[in-house]
Amino acid sequence: MSIKKRKFNEISTNWEAGEFVWARPTRNAGRWWPGVIISHTDGGFKKPKLEHFWVFWFGDYRATEVHFKNICSFKESFAVFYEKYTNSNRNKLPKLWKQGVLEALKDYGNITTASWNNDQLIDWALCGFLKNHSAMSYEYIGVPDLVKEKLNKHRDENIKSNSCFERSQVIYEEKDLIDKIKRREICLDSICICCYSTAIESEHPVFYAGVCKNCLERIRSTAFLIGDDNIAYYCLICATLGDMLVCDVEECGRVFCRKCLQNLGKSNAETYIEKQKMWRCLVCDPSDIKNVSNVLQIRSDWQERIRLMFVGTQSKITPIPEITTKRRKLRVLSLFDGIGTGLLALDSLQLPVEKYYSVEIDKNAISVLKMNFGERVTHLGDVRDLNEEAIKKLGPIDLLIGGSPCNDLSFVNPNRKGLYDPTGTGILFFDFHRVLTTLNAVNGKPFFWLYENVASMSIDYRIIITRFLGCEPKLCDSVRLSAHKRARLFWGNLPSLSQNEFPDEGPCLQSYLMPGRTATLRKVNSLTTARNSLEKGAVLNEDNTPDVLMITEIERMFGYPLHYTDTGNISLQGRQKLIGRAWSVHVVRSLFQCLCSFFVVKIESNKKQKIKKEYIRV
């Protein structure tokens, strides 16, 4: 096996217990303070939230849960922060801060003699932490003894007060518990396989083991956090970051942290995996699990269990329209319409559209809409200009759809601005919510609605969106209907969101290629707006030279007709960006199919004799 480490430098979240840092509790907390990363179990604290770490503060002797954006390297940033605060006349440094800096320096350098005074310590740090001084061992020593002593007091107080976790969660020390697991004295069903607590809430979706409430939510929020290289960010077992071993199967990309393999695997598990030229992970080859672990077992229905974690519930905001005998044509309002995937999906279902309002500002996308649909589409411009008065003038709407830009919400974007930054695109979600609630007030009748966004968003963003929309999302991945992976979350009141109509296996890549070209993969990774998301070597030409997918092949794979985006002198890269932002026609068509029971359906003349009813039953 070629050892692959999951790279975290692009998101700066790879902090390990024992690393010295500068940190601040919040973005607006002011002064940065010296500290050290600790494990939540060391102090009896709750497990940190996604993208957060526990930091122990030198001088203050307390610990705080800190977001990764408020943490930076102690060594690399020492000169910047020390000179900034000591040279500032308006900031009088507290004694605790000075004490904390000196304590951090002593522990960081692992001082072996008391011959150095405070000034010498500061000079040593400002000169770049020179390694050649006899007083410095300068070795990584993990969490310092001073910190461990303070953390033991925290842990005792937390257990005594029962303020951070239940007593049942500290029945065993983690080390003793792991030894008992390996000796099979404790069944994995009786503990949380992620954090080793005994406060079991549910079953682990992939392995025969228990899982606590917090860890189950973490599994749910990280299950589809996958990078552009198709490698997962979080361990499949414990759903945490760390040093990972990656499955060598090209279409898999699942990762397993070394800590889980050490705790739950055989003594030679890592060595066995590293020796494999082509390691098929515990999921890809369950029969090989006996060579890795004596206690882990894969559930046969793990895929269905993961899907059920994302099954949506009907929205409380808008009721579902009733099925009537008088069926009518659809009136659709599409926000962030892109290249008209919604209209194309409705056309493929033979659902006549009386009026299709498109809210879109991208000039290339509008050019594609005009070429393919002409005057059938009414363009409304910017969603921010769509006020209540404008919505009233549209008349009754039967279907509201939209998916606001995902770039500032996606976990794989290290520079994401989140939901609330007015300079970003994430905040446009609230425009969808505004239109939804306005339409609910002025429409005069119930209507269907559907909102989509990326599955690889943080748990905080998903919870906020869910609270605003009043329903849980459903996970839909185009890999089950097509040849490319594209996991997305859908909120709405469509009846199809509470059903599972997708087949287990979709078409393979070969079925979408032009004649004379051969696929080397069965499925390809998620296509994005980035040029490097096209996998080199996924296709072989007639002369066996490796190649990437053609734009026309990508169009077919997404469900678009050939040359659908070929208009207005748009470059190939521009066409890829349009498709990379678009929905999969196959997925949207599957979700819209339930509308055939509510609205009139055009039936081709050669089918009228076969279908006696005026609508297609789904």
N, C-alpha and C positions, 0 to 999 in steps of 0.2 A: 504493500500500500504506500502511495505517496502521501506523506503526512501533510495535511492542509490545516492551517489555522484560520479560523474565522477572523477577518480583519475588522477591528473596531476603531481604527484611528480616524476614520472619516466621521464618526459620531462621538468620539471622545467619551466612551462610557466604560472602558475596560479598566476600572479601578479595582484593585485587589486589597483584601484586608492586610494592613501593615504598611501601606503606601502613605508617605508623608505628602500633605497637600496644603495649599491655601484654599480657603473656602469662605463662603458667607451663607447664612441661613436662607436668605431670599435675595432677589435681584436688587431690591431697594434697601437692603440692610446696612449699606455703607461700607465700613472698614472690613477688609479681608483679614482672616484670622488663621494662624497656623494650627493644623490638626493632623489627624491620622485616620485613614479609613479603617473601620472595624466591622466585624460581622454582627448582625443583629442578635445572634444567639449568645455572644460573649457578654452582653449586658442585659439579656432578658427582654430585649425590645421586640416590638412587632416586626414582621418582615417588611422591608421597605417597598414602597410603591414602585411601579414601573418607572425606570429612568432615574431613580433616587438611590442614594447611598447613605449609610450612617457614618457621621464624622464625629470623632472625639476631639474636643478642643483643648489644646495645651493651655495651662494657666487657669482655665475656667473649670476644667474637670467635668464638664457635662457633654452630652452627645445630642446631636440633632440630625434629623432626616433631611438631606440636602439634594436638590436637583443637580444632575450632572453638569448643567451649564454654569453652575455656581461653584465649580471645583476646578482647580488647575494645579500643575506640578509645583511642589515645594522648591525643588532645586532650580528649575528653569525660571521661576518667577520671583525668586528671593530678592534679587537686586532691585527689581522693578518696584515691588511693594515696600521693601524696607526703606529705600531712598525716597519713595513718594511720601511716606508718612513721617519719616524723621526730618525731612527737609521742609515740611509744611508747618508754617507758624500758626495757622488757624486751627490746626488739629492737635490738641494736646493729648499725647498718647497716654492711655491708662496704664497703671502699673501691671495689671494682669496681662495686657498685651505684650509688654516688654518681657515679663516673666515667661509667658508662653513661647515667645520667639527663642529665648535662651534654652528653655526645656526641650523644644523641638530640635534645636541645633545639637544639643548634647546627645539626645537619643538617635538623631539621624546619623551623626558621625560615630556613634557607639564609642564615646569617650572612655579611654582606659586609664586615664590619669587626671588628677585634679590640678595639674600644673598650669593649665591655661586659664587666663582670666576672661571676663566677658568681652572685652575689646578684641582679644585675640580670636575668640570664637566668631565675632562679627566679621572681622577682617578675613578670616578663613572662608567664610561663606560668600562674602562679596568678591573674593578673588576666584570664585568658581569651584569651591569645595575641593581643594587640592588633596590628592590621595596619598601623597608621599610623606606626610608628617607622621612621626613615630607615635603620636598620641591617638592617631585615628586608625581604627581597624577598618572603617568604612565598608561594612558588609551588610547585606540585607538580613535583618534579624527578626522580621515579622513585627507583630504588635509588641511595643516595648513593655518591660516589666511594670513600670509606673502606671501605664495605661491599663494593663491587666489587673493590677491591684485595685484601681478605681472602678473598673468595670465589674469586678466581683461584688463590690459593695452595691452597685446599681442593680445587679442581678438579684442579690439577696433581698433588696428592698422591693423590687418588682414582684418577686415571687410571694413575699410576705403580704404586700398590699393587693396582689392580684390585679394590678391596674393595667398591665400590658397584655397579659394572656392568661388563660384558664390554668388552674393547677394541674389539670389532666395533661397539659402539654409539657410538663416538666417532670414527668414520672421517671424518665430515663435521661441520663446524660447521653449526648449524641454518640460519643465514642463507644460507650457500653452498648448502646442500642444497635449500632452497626455490627459489632461483634456477635450479638445475639441473632441478628438477621442472617449473617453468614453461616452461623451454626444451626440455622433453621429453628431456633427456639421461639422466634416471633414471626408470625405470618404477616406478609406485606399488606393484607387486607385490614389489619388492625392499626396501621400507622399511615401517616402522610408520606408518600415516597419522595416528596419534594423537600419538605423541611423537617421531617422526622418527628412531628408532633403527633399526639394521639387524639387530637380533637377532630375526628374524621367527619367530614360533611358529605362526601360522595365517593364515587369510584373513579379511578384514573381512566380517562377515555381510551388510552392505548395499551396500558399494561394491567395485569391483574394485581391491583394494589389500591390502597385508599388514597384520598387526597382531602386536605382541609379546605375550608371555604375560600380563604385568601389565595391559596395556590391554584385552586380550580379556576378562579377568575384570572389569575396570571396565565394559566394555560390557554384560556379562551382568548385573552388579549394578545398572545404572542404566537398563536398557532400558524398565522399566515404572514408573519413578519419575515419576508424573504427578500434578499438583495437582488440587484440586477444580474449578479452572477449565478442566480438560482440556488444560492446557498442560504439556509436558514440562519437567523441570528441567534435563536435561543435553543437550548438543549431540549430534545424531545421528551426527556424523562422529567426534569425538574423545572423547565421553563425559565432558566436563568442564563446570564451571560458567563463567559469564561473561555478557557483554552479548550478548543473543540477538536474532535476527530470527525471527519466528514465522510459520508458515504461516497464511494467511487462510482456508483451508478449515476450516469449523466442526468437522468430524468428525476432523480430522487432529491439530493441536496439536503437531506436531514443531517442534523449534527447531534453529537453526544459529548457532554463535557467529561473531562478526565475525572472530576470529583465523583460523578455518579458511577463511572466505570470502576473507580477505586473502592467506593463504598458498597456497590451492589454486584460487582463483577468478581471473577476469579482473580487470584493473585497475579496471574500471567495474562490477564485480559488485554491490557494495552500492548504488551509485547506481541501477542498473537495477532492483533489487528494490524500493527505496524509491519509485520512480516508478510501480510497478504498483498500480492501485486494488484489485485482488484477486490477490495473489500466491499461486500454487499452487507449493508447494515442489518440490524435486528428486525427491521420491518420488511426490507426487500427479500431477506432470506431467513425466515423464522426458524428453519431447521438448523441453522448455524448458531443459534443462541446458546446451545449447550456448551459450546467452546468458549463462550464469553462470560456466562453467568449461570449459577445454579439456582437462583431465586427469581429471576425475571422471566415472565411469560407474556407473549403478545396476545391480545384479544383478537378473535377472528373477525369481530364486527367493529373494529376500531374506527374505520372510515365513517360508518353510520353514526357512531357515538360522537365524533367530532362534528359532523353535520348537525346533529340534534342540539349541540350547544349554541347553534346560531339560528335555530328555527324561530321565525318571527311570530308575533301575535298581532291580531287585528288592531288597527289604530283606534284610539279613543277620540281623536280629533274629529274625524268625519266618518259617518256610518256608510256601509256599503249600499249602493243603490239596489232597488228591488228589480227582480226579473219581471217584465211586463210582456203582454202579447203584442203591444204596439211598439215595434222596434224602430229605431231611428238611426241616422248616420251620426258618426262621432264628430264632436267638436273638441279639438285638442289645443292645449297651451303647453308649449315645450320651452322650458327655461334652460339656458346654457346648451342650446340645441345642437351645436357642433355641425356635423355633416348630415343631420336628418335621419339618424338611425331609427328613431321612434316611428317616423312616417314610413320608412322602408319596411319595418317589421309589421306594421298594420296592413300595408299593401300585400305583403306575402301571405297574410291570413285572410285576404279577400274582405277586409273590413273597410267599407267606404268611409271616407273622411269628408265631412261637409266643409269644415274649416280647420286649417292648421296654422296656428300662430307660432312663429319662431322668434325666440329672444336670443340673439347672438350678435357679437361685435367683431369677431375675427373675419377679416376680409376674404381670406382664402376659403374658409368654411362657407361663407355666404355665396361665394362664386360656385362652389360645388353644389349647394342647394339650388341655385338658380338654373344650373345646367341640367340637373336631374329631375327637378320638379316644376320649374318654371313658375307660372302664376298660381299654382296650387298652394304655395306657401306665402303667408303674409308676414313680412318682416317687421318686428317691433323695436329693434335696436337694443339698447342697454337695459338690463334688468333693474338697475338702480333708478331708471326713469319710469318704471312701471308702477305708478301710484294707484290709489284706490279708484280715482275717477277714471283712469285709463282702463282698469280692470272691469269696471262696470260697463264701459262702452263695448267690450268684447262680446257681451251677451252670455248666455249660459254655456258653461264648460263641462264636458263629460269626463275629460281625462287631463290631469296635470302631471307632467313628468319633468325631471331635471336631475342633473348631477353636477354640482358645483365643482370647480377645479380642485384637484386632490394634492397638488404639489406641496402646499404648505401644511398638509395634514399627514402625509406619508412618512412613516418612520424611517424609511431608507433615505430621506432627504436630510442631511445634517444641518442645513440652513433653513429648515422649516420655520415658519412664523406663527403657526398655530391658528386658532379660531378667531382670536380677538384683535390681532394686529391690523390696524386700518391700512397699512401699506402692503399687506399681503392679499392673497386670494381666498384664504380659508374663511374669512369673514363673510364671503358671499353666501355661505350657507344660510345666514340669517335673512338674506333676501328671499331665498326659497321659502323659509318659514313665514316670512311676512306676507308673501303672495298667497301661500297656502291658507293662512288664517283669514286674510282679507277675502279670498274667494269663498271660504266657508261661510262668511258673513253676508256676502252680496250675491252669491250665485243663485240662490232661491231654490236649489234642489241638491240632493246628494251627488257626489261625483267621485270618481276613482283618482288616486294619485300614487306616484312612485318617485322615490328619491334614492339616488345611488351615490356611493363614494367608495374609496379604496379600502380594502380589508386590512392593509398594513398600517392602520392608524393606531395611536396609543389608546389605552383603555380610557383615559380621561376624556379624550375627544369623543369617543364612541358613546360614553355615558351621557355627555352633554347633549349630543345630537339626539340620542334616544329620549331623553327627558323632554326636549323641545317638541319632538314629533309624536310622542305619546305611544310608541310601540317599539318592540325589539326588532332588530334587523334580521334578515335572512341572508346567509352566505350562499352565493352562486358562483361557481367556477366554470368558465367556458371550456376547461379541459374535458369536461364530461359531455360536451356537445360538439367540440371541435378539436383541433390538433394543437392548440396553444393554451398555456396556463394563464389565467386572468381571474384571480379571486376578487370578488367585489361584494360589498354589503348593500342590501336593498331594504329600504323602509317603505311602508305604504299600506294601503287597504285592499290591494288586489287579492282575491281568494287564492290565487296560485302561490302566494307567499307562505301560506300555511300548509302547502302540499309539497311532495317531493316527486316530481315527474321526470327528473333527469335520469337517463340511463347510466349504468355504471361505467361504461367505456364509450368514448366518442370516436369519431373517425381518426385515422392516422394521418400523418403529414403527407405521405405519398399521394393520397387522394386529392390533394390540392395543387400538386406540382404540374408544371407544363411538361408536354411530351419530351422524352429524352433526358429528363433529370431524375435523379434517384435520391431519396431521403436516407440519411444515415441515422436519424432519430425517429422515434415513433411520435413524440410530442416535443414541442419547443417551449422555451421559457417565455415569460410574459414580455410582450413587445411594448416598449415605452417610446417616448419622444426622443430618447438618446440613440445616436447612431450605433453605439456599441452593444445595444440590446439585440441586434441582428447577429445570430450565432454563425461565425465563420466555420464552414465545414459541415453545417447542417444538411447541405445538399451537395451532390456530386453532379458535375456536367457529364456530357456524353464521353468526353476524354478523361473522365475520372479526376478532373481538377476540382478542388473544394470551392464552394461558393456560398453566398448568402441567399436568402429568399428574395425573389423579385417582388416589386411593389404589387404587381398584378396577382401574384400568389398570396401575398398578405391580404389583399382585398378579398379574395375568394375564401381564405381561412377565416376572416372576420364575418363573412356572410354577405359581402358586397358584390355587385356585378363587376365584371372586368372593366377596368378603366373608369371606375366610378369617380375617382378623385383626379382624373387626368383632365384638368381644365385650367384656363387662365394663366398658362405658362408657369404653373406651380412646379418647383423643382422636386426631384425625387425625395430629398430630405424633407421638404415641406409637406409632401404627400404622406410620408411616414409619420410626421408629427400630427397631422390631422387624424390619421387612423389610430395612433398611439393614445390620443385623448378620447377616442370614441368608445361607444359601447359595442359589445359583441352582438351582432344581429341575431345569432342563434339563441343567446340567453334572453334577450328582450322579447323575441318572438314567443319563446316558451312561457314567459311571464304574462304576455298579452293574450295568450290563447283563451284564457277564461272569459275574455270580453266577448267572444263569439256567442256566449249564452245570454248576453245583455243587449247587443246591438245587431242591426241587420247585417247580413253577410251576403256578398255577391257570390252567386254560384254559377259556374260555367255551364253553358247549355248542354254539354255532353254529360254533365253530372246531375242535372235536374231530375232525370228519371230515377236515378239511384237514391237520391236524398229526398224524402217525402216532406220533411219539416223545413221551415224557413231559416233555420240556423243550424250550425254545425255543433253537434254535441261533443263536449270534451270530457 
